[in-house]
Amino acid sequence: MASHLANIFGTEQDRVNCSFYYKIGACRHGDRCSRKHIRPPFSQTILLPNVYHNPAHNPNANYTEDQLQQDFDTTYEDLYCDLANDLAKYGNLVELHVCDNVGDHLIGNVYARYEWETEAQAAVDALNNRWYAGRPLYAELSPVTDFREACCRQNENGECNRGGFCNFMHLRLASKKLVSELKAGQRLDRRLNPECNRGGFCNFMHLRLASKKLVSELKAGQRLDRRLNPPKASGGAGGWEPPSSRDRRSASPPRERKRDDDR
């Protein structure tokens, strides 16, 4: 009996727990649902509800598809890099998805999946104290683990009849070039600056350092060369001076000082 309940947990055969909530992380019935919505105590995925505002949902708007894609790419980059001082700040961001649905329980939802559960928990703790676009953020752990099951397959094939009111996710996709650049920047920064909070988008320099062994060998060689080849004394009237000092002399001759009797 126990194994049977474990096998059907969160599925459509489960008469106690809501399958939609466990598959999509949201249910159109909300708190009025007849089945249980048990929030996970730990998860790799976090949910930020009602964050993205699609300008196409405005009935008075008149945008071309290229304009909508450009607007979304800007929003996606902002979410990836600047939302609450960087979503990627809290760990290795594996997936970032934005819902394009218009139903109340899915509209503008943002899902972020991290590599580790501790990273997701750190993001939830920090984001609940932040604001974005003039509004307070609300973050929670989400039971969604497989976005292939959460997304509407008919919509991916252009065959969904419910449109934006579908109860499965209709994802708004950023351009492939932007996604590739963001992920490449994140990987590079984590390799070079594992403790930086803002990643590759930091406004301060992230320096590429040589190995300590190489730096030590170069400095030791420089000291040894100075010891074996000291600067030679100059035979001119000016006495000894380092060769580098002569090299830095001005190209124009110095002015002659006026004697007191010439003044």
Secondary structure, DSSP 8 states (H G I E B T S, - for coil): -HHHHHHHTTSTT-SSB-HHHHHHS--TTGGG-SSB----SS-SEEEETT----GGGSTT----HHHHHHHHHHHHHHHHHTTTS-GGGGS-EEEEEEE---STTTTT-EEEEESSHHHHHHHHHHHTT-EETTEE---EEE----HHHHB-HHHHTT--SSGGG-SSB-EE---HHHHHHHHHHHHHHHHH-TT-SSGGG-SS-------HHHHHHHHHHHHHHHHHS------STT----HHHHHTS-SS-------GGG-
